[in-house]
């Protein structure tokens, strides 16, 4: 469910469930090193080259080091159990993730993580 579709009670419950896994991801220096490398790429590179870096570098770090955290995030956002998410079709999981992680979600959590890292 998108944050923009949640009522305040649902949002509060979701944020509580998201706090731990997102915190683990946000505090991982390896994740930020990869993001910094990607963000510092030559802007003349085609978008597909940057996307390729994200897929080849960031995704493996997230899936190897934060798989359980990512599943916990998806569980909180979809209302499905982690075990159900792990067993469902991968394309369904991707579709649900795209539906849940909207601009409001990114703005809320990225600005919070950025503020925490600069403290």
C-alpha positions, 0 to 999 in steps of 0.5 A, a space after each residue: 500500500 502506498 503511503 499516500 493511501 494509508 490513514 494515520 494509524 496504518 502509517 504509524 504501524 507501517 513506520 514502526 515495522 519499517 524502522 528496523 530494516 530501513 535503519 540497518 540498510 541506512 547505516 551500512 557503509 557499503 550501501 552508501 559507498 555504492 550509492 556514492 560511486 553511482 551518484 558520482 558517475 560521469 553525467 555524460 554516460 547514458 542513463 542505461 549505463 548508470 542503471 547498469 551500475 545500479 543493477 550490477 553493484 547496488 542490487 547484489 549488496 542489498 540482496 546479499 547483505 540486507 535480504 531479510 531487511 528488504 523482505 521485512 520492508 515489503 512485508 510491512 508495505 504489503 501486509 503479507 508475511 515474509 514467508 509468503 513474499 519469499 514464496 511468491 512469483 518474483 515478478 509479483 514481488 517486483 510489481 508490489 514493490 513498485 506499487 508501494 514505493 512511491 515518491 512520498 515513501 522515498 521522500 520521507 525515508 531518504 530525507 530521514 536517512 540523509 539527516 541521520 548520516 550528517 549528524 
